[in-house]
Amino acid sequence: MLTSGERAGRRPRGSGIRGPHSALTDFLAANNISAQEIRDSYRDRVQRAEQDAAEADNGEGSSNAGEDAEADLQAESSAMAAERTRKRKRNQDEAIAKIKKGKEAKKKASKKKKKGPDDDSEEDFMDMYKKAKKLPGQLENCELCDKRFTVTPYSQAGPEGGLLCTPCGKELKKEVKAQEKAKQKPVVRKGRRKIESNRLDGMTVRGPKSLQQLCIEKLAKHSEDIDELGDMPESIMNKISEIFSKKRAMNPTTMKLFLQPDMDTVAIHESAYLETEDFDQIFAVCPSVKKLSLRNCCQFKDSNIDYLIEKAKSLVDIQLLGANLVSNDKWIELFIARGQDLKSLKVEWLDAAFDDQAVEALTTFCPNIERLKLERCKKLGVDSIDAIARLEQLEHLTLRFYDQVPREKLVHMIKSVGAHLRTLCLEHFLDSDSDPTDDILDAIHKTCRHLSKFRFSENTECTDDGYVNLFTNWPNPPLRYIDVNSLRDMDNTNPDGPTDYPVGLASGGFQALMAHSGPRLEYLDISSCRHISHATFTDIFDGTKQYPHLRELNISFCPVVDTQVVAGIFRSCPELKKLVTFGCFQVADVVVPKGIVLIGAPKAQDQIEQFGDTLMEFQTELQREMDEMRAAGRFMPVVA
Ligand SMILES: *[C@@H]1O[C@H](CO)[C@@H](O)[C@H](O)[C@H]1NC(C)=O
């Protein structure tokens, strides 16, 4: 509660109000508005208006200066003169602000600037309706700030067709220039964005595109007008299909272009626009298809599986990603009907069906399966792990579960199927109920002898020692592909992890990994393995040690990586094509050698002069391609 004294205190002091108040004064006072201020500001405004009138008379000069004006002029104090100059300046400033804001002004001005001499006639015609322009030497009021000035041959035209004083003219010119610059900017940025996007897509080539690439892009651009793709190698067909998918141009009409009766593989990378009957088309047109790969096939239903079972008798490889309308029983039916032939199955993003029973059926009826990938299937639980453990003939296994899987189950599975595996990918396997152990790594070390691709990611349990033991004296030959991203401790309050026993792939583990697989390694992802030290990086990539096959390396979010590490990598990896360094904020000013693309380092720019070399190479390449086509009689030289 406010006391009456406090309330009174809110009233601005010096308001000079005494005695009984009007209701309005009370209201204003309660809202912290002073009646005195209002009165003062009103008085100011009246005074200013009077001054303006007097000034206008002075400004007009002798033409209509009466005796009164003469008297006024003399009476004017020097203070008044100063005030006038200030006011002029203010007017001018206001006018400049007006230029900056006025869109209309900009538009007209730039139009005028761009127009060639031929367009002047229209301009002149429009001018007929305007006041006649003053000639050089005459006095004129600036169109924007209203200041009086002497017209020169260089006086600029204002937005309304009048003339501008020198300061306003300059400002307008500046604006127009800035505007033109701004217009060019987005174009530049767009090009850069496109380049970055292509890099992320793996299109790391600079310089002119190949003839083949140009043709494919042309096709994709006119996807709706193509009647037939004709006789084309499947690899190119697949490339076109990829581009169509990326451009969301894969629809029931364009899909048919990719179906040819004798095809081995049908791969549609984006099937979201396809309907149930379109999927039947695949088996009707290509009954001999061996490999079927459909991504985002949301409308693939039970009836499609029925038709597949009936028609596609050669199918050995099935990838159905996002086929959520296929029921559990239908999956089981598929395995019963086709299990004997099935060599490869990949399913992903299933949340309505495909449960442990389906996996049970799979392991029972598909004795010849070699390749299995089950990722992000919501219904899968621990029992599936036991079922998969029975697939001893497996060569490639990729799993990513939502459920927690107890360690001993996983260890049992690896011990059962590990011996023949060439690919082992275990992503995101967590068991927060058990104590951290290295049992899994130990099992891999003891059972796996033929791995060439290994992914073990998003794990916060195994220790650095565990990784050291895995890679030390491992009878498995050096690996070609290793993805061990995000093996680190995850305690927000202690980002460096425990010091007595490092968790995740830290310095020791990384040393052991490179010692084991470095000579053969082509692909390595150690992103977010944040406990690897700077000294380890500079030792492994010291510029002298060589990793002759390493082509792609992702070291994103390893905080110690700096320019020195990156430079060392360039020298130690002669075959490197791609280096990814997102979140490595200490990488700057590094010279990227020709043929390598560095992704994610905002401060490091490619050296522009390398572009010249690349251009030469591509011209030679283009020439070679044209020569080949000419030799094949597909290309008639223009010169006879
Ligand atoms: C590199 O690793 C980061 C972090 O794991 C990941 O987000 C990114 O997609 C990877 N980039 C490439 C090109 O492999």
PDBQT file of the ligand as one rigid body, heavy atoms in Angstrom, charges set to zero:
ROOT
HETATM    1  C1  LIG A 701      31.320 -35.555 -39.009  1.00  0.00    +0.000 C 
HETATM    2  O1  LIG A 701      30.984 -35.754 -37.655  1.00  0.00    +0.000 OA
HETATM    3  C2  LIG A 701      29.932 -34.961 -37.171  1.00  0.00    +0.000 C 
HETATM    4  C3  LIG A 701      29.804 -35.218 -35.700  1.00  0.00    +0.000 C 
HETATM    5  O2  LIG A 701      29.688 -36.578 -35.409  1.00  0.00    +0.000 OA
HETATM    6  C4  LIG A 701      28.663 -35.278 -37.926  1.00  0.00    +0.000 C 
HETATM    7  O3  LIG A 701      27.609 -34.485 -37.471  1.00  0.00    +0.000 OA
HETATM    8  C5  LIG A 701      28.888 -35.024 -39.382  1.00  0.00    +0.000 C 
HETATM    9  O4  LIG A 701      27.748 -35.412 -40.111  1.00  0.00    +0.000 OA
HETATM   10  C6  LIG A 701      30.098 -35.774 -39.890  1.00  0.00    +0.000 C 
HETATM   11  N1  LIG A 701      30.345 -35.280 -41.239  1.00  0.00    +0.000 N 
HETATM   12  C7  LIG A 701      30.687 -36.057 -42.255  1.00  0.00    +0.000 C 
HETATM   13  C8  LIG A 701      30.776 -35.382 -43.569  1.00  0.00    +0.000 C 
HETATM   14  O5  LIG A 701      30.929 -37.229 -42.127  1.00  0.00    +0.000 OA
ENDROOT
TORSDOF 0
